[in-house]
Amino acid sequence: MTTPNELRLLPWSGPGDKPCYLSTDDPDGYMSRLADNIEAVQLGTARALLKEASETLDHQGTSIDDMRGLVKELTGALRDVYRVATSRGHLRATSDPRESTC
């Protein structure tokens, strides 16, 4: 939950791949719930891609093109997960003053 006047990093980018932020103190508001749902989808996609990558690495007959495609998908998923982790880490650090922001 964000504190009043606290900005939440949203799990999608704006034009030019710039970060988008939400300013609200209502964790049950439409945009907060939408962001939570999109984060859940992004994390689920990353989980599925991790499983696929593990299976692909175990298969000797995987083509270079298939590996490139998988790496591209993994890169996008990692970008999404990093954004979620950054947002959640920031929120956690601001809600618990005992935690370091470094």
C-alpha positions, -999 to 999 in steps of 0.1 A, spaced: 0 0 0 13 35 -8 13 62 18 -5 95 9 13 113 -19 34 82 -25 38 72 -61 35 35 -72 56 23 -101 31 6 -124 39 -27 -142 38 -11 -177 57 15 -195 46 47 -211 56 62 -244 93 59 -251 95 31 -225 93 57 -197 80 45 -163 44 51 -153 34 60 -118 1 60 -99 -7 85 -72 -33 71 -48 -39 61 -12 -66 36 -22 -52 1 -26 -87 -11 -37 -91 15 -64 -95 5 -100 -60 13 -111 -44 -3 -81 -63 -35 -87 -55 -34 -124 -18 -30 -116 -20 -59 -90 -36 -81 -116 -11 -73 -144 18 -79 -119 3 -113 -112 0 -121 -149 36 -110 -155 49 -131 -126 29 -161 -138 43 -157 -173 79 -155 -159 73 -187 -140 60 -205 -171 90 -193 -192 114 -204 -165 100 -239 -167 101 -238 -205 137 -226 -205 147 -254 -181 131 -280 -203 145 -265 -235 180 -265 -220 176 -302 -213 167 -309 -249 197 -314 -272 178 -309 -304 167 -273 -298 175 -250 -328 193 -217 -325 162 -199 -337 141 -215 -310 167 -206 -284 168 -170 -296 130 -167 -294 131 -181 -259 158 -157 -248 138 -128 -263 107 -139 -243 128 -144 -211 143 -109 -215 109 -94 -216 97 -114 -186 128 -105 -167 122 -68 -175 86 -71 -161 97 -90 -130 124 -64 -123 99 -36 -126 76 -55 -101 104 -61 -77 115 -25 -79 80 -13 -72 74 -37 -44 108 -31 -29 103 6 -29 69 3 -13 82 -21 14 112 2 21 90 32 25 65 14 47 92 1 71 117 28 81 140 2 96 149 -11 61 178 4 42 171 20 8 205 11 -5 
